[in-house]
């Protein structure tokens, strides 16, 4: 009741007020300030102005920092308590702060704002600030757990010193100035085929670590250069070239082995399959050789020794050669480093082609050229020309060598022959076939009566002398066709179309094969034959007339051929009839002769039988000759009648022609 009366009084009086247990009234005057803490009722003068504030509730694990605004001094008030601020006190942080509980695996770093120093607190413990200026940096932190394959790099912020900490274990900083650099790092596990190149950033040195192992840096300055590397696995026929950048030396490692590089070594690029560095040795056999260049002295050698070839440290394989194999009819032209020509052929004996060109239909084969330069290795000959080419030519030795390797710096001469019906295309030729060739050429010419003809000429030609050919031309087909066009056009231009149509083959052949033309001989060529395969007029109307003439000529030839065939058939038929009649006459003669011989033989047989009958029976019966003959005839008639009776024949007789006696009795005393 007294409290209620007091509160009622306070509410009625302007200078009076009541406070709860956790309330405080801050009273401010003109020169001083004071506080009234609850609980209670208070009355103050009218000159004071007040504001209500609450006590700071501090739990057992809390504290508050209080500052005196007059002296700016700080102090710490720890719980548990309800703390009322003094009239001249305030809380800079406005709220109570918690003490930090550190577990066994935690630590705390604090900083003193007044001095800037750091402090380290390790668990298990409860951190309470030692002075009002001490504050935690980042709160409680967990110790770093490291496995057996983990490590960290730490730095002391005071002196900048780096340190490496390996697992296993838990890491707590030894001082508050030690910081973790980066994250937890894993050690590198190396298999037996792996290795590392380690670079020390402090002194710039390099070292190699070869597996199998688990690699930890020896100091914080070691880093891996270019990651984990695989050792190079070499088979028995593989090799690599390695350059030591430290001293410039080159070495070659052959298989079978695993190769790891030192820190200063690098692979020289090659043309192999494994990343372009592992190369395969060349298997040299009877058909394969290697051209090798020595990079120290520039010497180039041809290696033909059989087996696997591994180049030396300063040897580079320029090329792998396959043996050049020539057939009997083949010749090849080689050029050495000085530009001289060399000739090799696949057959011993004459240098001319081993056969003649194919002969056209209806003609005999043409013999090969009689001019036969020899292929003797110990002899050479001078090529001779005419006109402006009369000057002596260099001696060219033609060697017989069926299979060979191309020497270093030598090359195969490649000719460009004109091909196609109009000889407007080129074809590269490196191996020259000295057998007979056949080619066609189409060109336009004009007759004396100004008729343009397109001729299709077929040539049968042959290369007889390769050295002569190469000194004069690289296009024998083009030379043949263009020269032939010139001489054929000259011959055709001197005659009319009608005259040309009657003997075009002979005109063309005589123009091309004229004896006084040494154009082909000086080029080592021979034209065996040429013929016109076809022709037509460029002018359509003239072409129609020409086709009519050709058709009429063809019809006439067909009729002549048909009549000739019919005459031949009739002649053969007459010859057959004559032969048949001749054989029939011979048959009649033979038959007559046979009948005669048969009759003679039959008569002689009959006479012999009658004579025997008369001799044996007639004498025995004492019959005279006439009676015996009559008896013989009667017996023969009986035999004839018996033969007729036993057969299917029908006998018709007249009484006059039958002299038969029916009955039994004796004839001439014969029973």
KOLDREN-806897 format. One line per 10 residues: number of its first residue (from 0); their letters; for each residue z, y, x of C-alpha. Coordinates in steps of 0.001 Angstrom, whole numbers, plus 500000, padded with zeros to 6 digits. Each point is the difference from the previous one (the first is absolute). Layout:
BEGIN
NUM	A	Z Y X; ... .
END
This chain:
BEGIN
0	XXXXXXXXXX	500000 500000 500000; 500771 502399 502856; 496573 499267 501572; 498270 500589 496744; 501904 503290 499567; 499071 501009 503534; 496322 499220 499382; 500106 501932 496780; 501520 502908 501858; 497310 499754 502675 .
10	XXXXXXXXXX	497283 500052 497454; 501512 503054 498412; 500518 501919 503298; 496878 501011 501897; 501601 499532 503476; 501344 496515 499329; 498290 496546 500395; 500835 496318 500236; 498574 497418 502499; 499586 496263 499844 .
20	XXXXXXXXXX	501242 497839 502890; 496564 499978 501669; 499214 503629 499350; 500415 503023 502156; 499670 503675 499262; 498572 502198 502760; 501261 503543 499501; 498240 502832 501733; 501435 503527 500302; 498725 503077 501681 .
30	XXXXXXXXXX	501321 499013 503424; 501476 496524 499700; 499347 496644 498410; 502345 497253 498906; 499855 496675 498215; 502043 498429 497246; 499971 496201 499924; 500632 498021 496852; 501668 498731 498085; 501735 503057 498541 .
40	XXXXXXXXXX	499710 503314 498154; 499731 503198 501866; 499897 503742 499245; 498362 502457 502372; 499421 503683 500148; 497018 501646 498408; 498461 500884 503389; 499340 496398 500929; 496893 498201 499001; 500026 496226 500098 .
50	XXXXXXXXXX	497672 497014 499934; 500905 496416 499341; 499056 497240 502451; 500941 496352 500356; 501871 498150 502671; 497925 497863 502367; 500636 496362 499180; 499910 497956 503231; 500002 496219 499866; 501431 497877 502823 .
60	XXXXXXXXXX	496549 499724 501624; 499097 503660 499621; 500594 503219 501812; 499164 503663 499579; 499231 502733 502463; 501787 503256 499180; 499219 503373 501547; 502226 503049 500170; 497752 502898 499127; 502194 502443 501893 .
70	XXXXXXXXXX	500143 498154 503316; 497002 497728 499450; 502083 497102 501189; 499201 496535 498663; 502359 497210 499247; 499818 496516 498538; 501897 498868 496942; 500063 496251 499594; 500736 498052 496833; 501535 498740 497936 .
80	XXXXXXXXXX	501122 503319 498477; 499164 502825 497610; 499459 502905 502280; 500265 503605 498749; 498119 502502 502100; 501909 503005 501276; 499021 503474 498781; 497977 500508 503172; 498574 496470 500349; 496708 498489 498993 .
90	XXXXXXXXXX	498050 496706 500368; 496752 500544 501928; 498573 496729 498734; 501297 500477 496458; 500657 496260 499616; 502303 497454 501549; 498496 497798 502722; 500436 496255 500367; 501341 498297 503051; 497338 497574 501395 .
100	XXXXXXXXXX	500933 496345 500130; 498239 498157 502820; 499431 496240 499825; 500061 497764 503070; 496224 500406 500474; 499911 503776 499436; 500475 503090 502023; 500122 503735 499355; 498897 502978 502033; 501640 503344 499289 .
110	XXXXXXXXXX	499386 503495 501268; 502511 502778 500614; 498460 503151 498571; 502266 502188 502079; 499107 498488 503355; 496791 498057 499287; 501427 496838 501515; 499389 496555 498547; 502420 497169 499426; 499480 496290 499399 .
120	XXXXXXXXXX	502166 497888 497687; 499615 496233 499808; 501074 497753 497160; 502030 498511 498569; 501846 503285 499326; 500328 502940 497588; 498733 503217 501390; 501992 503149 499388; 498899 503270 501498; 502037 501001 503028 .
130	XXXXXXXXXX	499528 503694 499218; 498402 502046 497243; 496799 500463 502010; 499211 496271 500378; 497248 498695 497727; 498172 496620 499876; 496388 499884 501133; 497986 497955 497544; 502884 497938 498697; 501034 496500 501036 .
140	XXXXXXXXXX	497305 498066 501838; 499575 496264 500402; 499926 498409 503394; 496570 498641 500965; 499773 496212 499841; 497630 498541 502633; 498667 496445 499980; 499178 498025 503123; 496419 501357 499981; 500788 503650 499246 .
150	XXXXXXXXXX	500854 503027 502084; 500418 503755 499626; 499560 503037 502191; 502763 502619 499951; 500243 503460 501527; 503022 501986 501118; 499465 503507 498648; 502234 501500 502699; 497977 498917 503034; 496846 498602 498376 .
160	XXXXXXXXXX	500557 496585 501575; 498262 497070 498258; 501503 496550 499740; 498745 496638 498737; 502261 497840 497834; 499021 496366 499376; 501246 497658 497309; 501714 497965 498771; 502980 502103 498885; 501100 503110 498135 .
170	XXXXXXXXXX	499475 503345 501614; 502376 502961 499664; 499266 503190 501870; 502262 500437 503017; 500220 503751 499415; 499098 502367 497159; 497112 501370 502057; 498044 496723 500133; 497059 499745 497586; 497679 497147 499030 .
180	XXXXXXXXXX	496356 500575 501030; 497642 498697 497392; 500700 496782 498172; 501211 496545 500878; 497319 498401 502139; 498942 496389 500240; 499594 498190 503285; 496493 498559 500540; 499684 496224 499864; 497207 498747 502246 .
190	XXXXXXXXXX	498291 496640 499662; 498688 498113 503073; 496588 501641 499497; 501266 503584 499684; 501080 502694 502407; 500962 503695 500099; 499234 502959 502213; 503136 502172 500233; 499788 503694 500860; 503062 501831 501341 .
200	XXXXXXXXXX	499778 503572 498766; 502651 501148 502470; 498237 499054 503245; 496519 499087 498739; 500114 496412 501301; 498401 497021 498273; 501061 496379 499906; 498869 496839 498225; 502139 497688 497886; 498506 496555 499427 .
210	XXXXXXXXXX	501121 497667 497218; 501619 497875 498793; 503025 502292 499734; 501747 502615 497834; 499518 503420 501565; 502608 502771 499969; 499370 503257 501834; 501925 500220 503251; 500638 503702 499383; 499369 502490 497196 .
220	XXXXXXXXXX	496865 501337 501695; 497969 496776 499801; 497262 499794 497355; 497316 497450 499217; 496507 501057 500984; 497272 498993 497527; 502150 497483 498134; 500329 496255 500492; 497061 498576 501927; 498542 496546 499792 .
230	XXXXXXXXXX	499404 498138 503219; 496341 499218 500513; 499257 496317 499512; 497074 498888 502149; 498074 496776 499526; 498522 498119 502928; 496686 501855 499672; 501425 503485 499421; 501035 502820 502293; 501140 503626 499930 .
240	XXXXXXXXXX	499606 502935 502372; 503174 502033 500652; 500222 503464 501559; 503207 501143 501665; 500073 503729 499264; 502699 500437 502631; 497828 499076 502968; 496514 499532 498503; 499757 496302 500879; 498123 497619 497695 .
250	XXXXXXXXXX	500845 496351 499547; 498544 497150 497955; 502154 497458 498182; 498459 496699 498917; 501166 497495 497407; 501824 497820 499154; 503086 502260 499963; 501950 502704 498176; 499497 503408 501637; 502394 502928 499656 .
260	XXXXXXXXXX	499226 503426 501405; 502268 501991 502255; 500963 503525 498891; 497203 501614 502014; 497285 497471 499126; 497344 500312 497329; 497138 497809 498884; 496508 500998 500966; 497633 499956 497075; 497620 497072 499793 .
270	XXXXXXXXXX	497629 498389 497577; 502267 497191 498868; 501033 499016 496484; 503774 500571 500191; 500220 503744 499635; 497080 500471 502309; 502111 499260 503136; 500206 496231 500346; 496690 498812 501355; 498459 496552 500158 .
280	XXXXXXXXXX	498828 498536 503263; 496304 499215 500168; 499089 496338 500143; 497254 499855 502608; 497724 496996 499716; 496409 499125 500802; 498794 502359 497265; 502477 502883 500441; 500712 502489 502787; 502010 503211 500353 .
290	XXXXXXXXXX	499059 503362 501492; 503132 501503 501594; 500521 503520 501370; 502651 500770 502600; 501488 503375 499048; 501282 500595 503541; 496733 499770 501898; 497454 500029 497151; 498541 496630 501020; 498360 498012 497201 .
300	XXXXXXXXXX	499771 496202 500290; 498566 497180 497910; 502563 497212 499661; 498555 496538 499325; 502802 497752 501264; 500868 497631 497168; 503407 500169 498341; 502215 502597 498308; 499438 503421 501562; 502958 502396 500144 .
310	XXXXXXXXXX	499159 503410 501486; 502144 501438 502759; 502144 503143 499612; 497114 502296 500880; 497156 497959 498525; 498348 500838 496696; 497677 497665 498117; 496836 501998 499439; 498226 497348 497936; 499842 496309 499241 .
320	XXXXXXXXXX	496522 498619 500586; 498313 497046 498421; 497505 498198 502207; 496424 501006 499297; 497950 496843 499353; 496220 500206 500023; 497534 497571 498480; 496820 498938 501766; 497978 502706 498287; 502514 502795 500497 .
330	XXXXXXXXXX	500040 502771 502591; 502611 502709 500282; 499851 503360 501786; 503082 501265 501829; 500663 503409 501535; 502497 500426 502842; 502131 503027 500833; 497186 501444 502127; 497517 499815 497124; 497970 497117 501443 .
340	XXXXXXXXXX	498581 497353 497696; 500780 496306 500397; 498339 497210 498050; 501422 496619 499086; 498225 497246 498121; 501049 496700 498507; 497259 497814 501502; 498791 499315 503479; 496291 500278 500780; 497540 502547 498633 .
350	XXXXXXXXXX	501389 503175 498534; 497517 499846 497139; 501134 498731 496674; 500408 496212 499729; 497305 499671 497339; 497069 501678 498380; 499986 502177 496941; 499433 498334 496643; 496299 499923 499148; 498837 501360 496661 .
360	XXXXXXXXXX	498764 497691 497288; 496730 498289 500842; 500086 500869 503725; 501001 498099 503100; 503232 500928 501774; 499568 502531 502762; 501113 499016 503490; 502711 502059 501655; 499097 502636 502521; 498839 498782 503379 .
370	XXXXXXXXXX	501863 502815 501734; 503302 498341 500822; 502496 501898 502115; 502327 497524 501679; 503740 499816 499547; 500853 498932 503538; 503296 501574 501018; 498847 500382 503589; 496778 501730 499153; 499072 503208 498290 .
380	XXXXXXXXXX	496784 501568 498977; 498558 503454 499537; 498892 501087 496589; 496567 501589 499886; 498623 502524 497548; 496971 502120 499531; 499133 503627 499500; 502915 502268 500648; 502204 496919 500478; 498074 498776 503082 .
390	XXXXXXXXXX	502793 500931 502371; 502053 497076 501385; 502789 498789 497807; 503453 498903 501115; 500531 496309 500598; 501904 498343 497148; 501522 496611 500620; 499994 497715 496957; 502827 497518 500332; 500457 496690 498271 .
400	XXXXXXXXXX	503538 499885 498648; 500496 498386 496636; 503680 500941 499670; 501814 502872 501731; 502613 502716 499621; 499073 503680 500096; 501179 501516 503319; 502251 503092 499905; 498212 503304 499366; 496881 498122 498879 .
410	XXXXXXXXXX	498629 500305 496501; 497451 498250 497838; 496944 502156 499401; 499371 500363 496301; 496450 500704 498878; 499015 501647 496750; 497063 498231 498414; 498036 501466 497124; 500202 497774 496930; 498843 500052 496413 .
420	XXXXXXXXXX	496461 499955 498624; 499525 503668 500932; 502005 499761 503265; 502180 502867 498814; 503335 498272 500682; 501775 498912 503153; 501774 496762 500861; 502146 499573 503132; 498967 497060 502200; 502048 498850 502986 .
430	XXXXXXXXXX	498778 496422 500495; 496229 499769 500368; 498307 496951 498540; 496887 499198 502044; 498512 497632 497452; 497125 501076 497824; 500758 502531 497267; 498320 500926 496776; 500172 503444 498432; 498083 502035 497450 .
440	XXXXXXXXXX	499063 503670 500056; 498708 502148 497147; 498126 503235 500712; 497239 502180 498558; 496531 500418 501572; 496689 501543 498901; 496464 498565 500036; 496817 501857 500945; 499314 500720 496319; 503447 501634 499652 .
450	XXXXXXXXXX	501726 497175 498135; 503693 499803 500730; 501204 496433 500457; 503547 498734 500356; 499868 496972 502290; 502667 497335 500363; 499531 498476 503443; 501761 496870 501248; 500585 499712 503765; 500800 496869 501993 .
460	XXXXXXXXXX	501486 501291 503233; 502227 499069 502885; 502003 501574 502828; 498678 498523 503248; 501630 502245 502596; 503407 501527 499258; 500268 502168 503171; 496631 501576 499240; 501019 500623 496421; 503284 501771 500800 .
470	XXXXXXXXXX	498343 502294 502564; 497421 501115 497414; 501669 499925 496606; 503124 499183 498038; 498032 499489 496809; 497319 497327 500499; 499457 499490 496272; 499430 503702 499471; 497617 500224 502986; 497971 497022 498750 .
480	XXXXXXXXXX	499678 501332 496474; 499284 503616 500889; 497431 499116 502658; 498364 497492 497651; 499839 502641 497284; 498224 502318 502418; 497314 497510 501040; 499552 498599 496472; 499635 503483 498530; 497374 500772 502646 .
490	XXXXXXXXXX	498026 496850 499144; 500265 500444 496231; 498960 503653 500146; 496605 498988 501429; 498936 497828 497032; 499677 500236 496250; 502194 498263 497480; 497283 497487 499123; 499479 498997 503612; 503731 499816 500604 .
500	XXXXXXXXXX	500498 497798 496922; 497526 497417 501274; 501736 499438 503343; 503371 501757 499961; 501902 497210 501776; 497641 499841 502955; 499849 503819 500242; 503782 500290 500144; 500413 497052 502354; 497320 501266 502419 .
510	XXXXXXXXXX	501514 503474 500021; 503501 498740 500802; 499051 497211 502414; 497346 501846 502025; 500009 498755 503567; 499791 503378 501732; 503239 501220 498372; 502874 499519 502464; 502526 501772 497759; 501865 496798 499172 .
520	XXXXXXXXXX	499786 498469 503466; 501653 502978 501664; 502891 499630 497550; 500430 496268 500539; 498692 499229 496505; 497286 497718 498691; 498291 500066 496596; 498902 496464 499156; 498337 500823 496720; 499934 502461 497152 .
530	XXXXXXXXXX	498675 499781 496473; 499760 502120 496891; 502471 498823 497397; 498976 502496 497363; 498439 503358 499328; 499481 502405 497168; 498492 503428 499487; 502180 503036 499690; 497643 501459 497352; 500643 498214 496663 .
540	XXXXXXXXXX	496337 500080 498886; 498771 498646 503316; 502726 497391 499812; 498714 498864 496598; 496476 499622 501388; 501363 498173 503007; 501963 497654 497788; 496891 499298 497914; 498068 499188 503171; 502799 497757 501145 .
550	XXXXXXXXXX	500149 498290 496596; 496230 499467 499927; 500031 498647 503529; 502881 497766 499091; 498207 498742 496867; 496841 499329 502023; 501959 498100 502600; 501764 498075 497255; 496697 499068 498356; 498518 498956 503330 .
560	XXXXXXXXXX	503064 497990 500729; 499915 498407 496556; 496297 499098 500346; 500589 498656 503465; 502822 497914 498645; 497850 498643 497157; 497165 499157 502419; 502432 498248 502269; 501343 498015 497031; 496475 498970 498915 .
570	XXXXXXXXXX	499060 499054 503539; 503104 497912 500317; 499232 498365 496629; 496429 499156 501075; 501227 498633 503277; 502418 497882 498025; 497273 498667 497691; 497757 499168 502982; 502809 498228 501709; 500809 498173 496768 .
580	XXXXXXXXXX	496425 498741 499586; 499857 499014 503631; 503131 497989 499573; 498658 498418 496745; 496821 498848 501839; 502141 498568 502755; 502065 498223 497346; 496897 498388 498430; 498837 498796 503396; 503382 498548 500737 .
590	XXXXXXXXXX	500150 498269 496625; 496528 498479 500479; 500920 498771 503417; 503204 498518 498599; 498116 498265 497147; 497510 498613 502458; 502722 498725 502217; 501729 498502 496940; 496866 498257 498816; 499315 498625 503462 .
600	XXXXXXXXXX	503538 498800 500263; 499899 498462 496516; 496673 498331 500669; 501200 498591 503272; 503101 498697 498265; 497907 498432 497193; 497599 498470 502473; 502883 498589 501977; 501487 498481 496838; 496647 498471 498889 .
610	XXXXXXXXXX	499388 498634 503470; 503446 498460 500097; 499511 498493 496493; 496640 498546 500871; 501213 498759 503330; 503101 498318 498782; 499325 499007 496320; 496243 499506 500012; 500036 497755 503030; 502970 498066 498693 .
620	XXXXXXXXXX	498209 499299 496695; 496611 499469 501495; 498480 502760 497901; 496850 501737 500834; 500055 503726 500640; 498583 501077 496615; 502443 497871 498007; 502919 501235 502084; 498979 503657 499415; 499723 499474 496232 .
630	XXXXXXXXXX	503413 498375 499994; 501425 503016 501970; 498550 502462 497462; 501463 498014 497078; 503415 500116 501608; 499715 503728 500568; 499069 500562 496330; 503053 498025 498970; 502182 502229 502167; 498452 503094 498437 .
640	XXXXXXXXXX	500595 498700 496465; 503622 499104 500876; 500570 503523 501367; 498559 501534 496840; 502089 497723 497791; 503246 500909 501776; 499323 503709 499658; 499620 502480 497151; 496229 500334 500392; 497629 499094 497166 .
650	XXXXXXXXXX	496844 498132 500934; 496852 500191 497854; 497237 497470 500874; 496793 498801 498434; 499018 496370 499710; 497207 500559 502413; 502326 501345 502699; 502502 497132 499730; 499356 496591 501423; 503156 498118 499170 .
660	XXXXXXXXXX	500648 496304 499368; 502897 499084 497729; 501533 496581 500427; 501027 497758 502796; 497863 497937 502208; 498812 499768 503463; 497701 502358 501708; 498076 498472 502749; 502402 497111 500187; 503025 502338 500105 .
670	X	502639 499118 497365 .
END
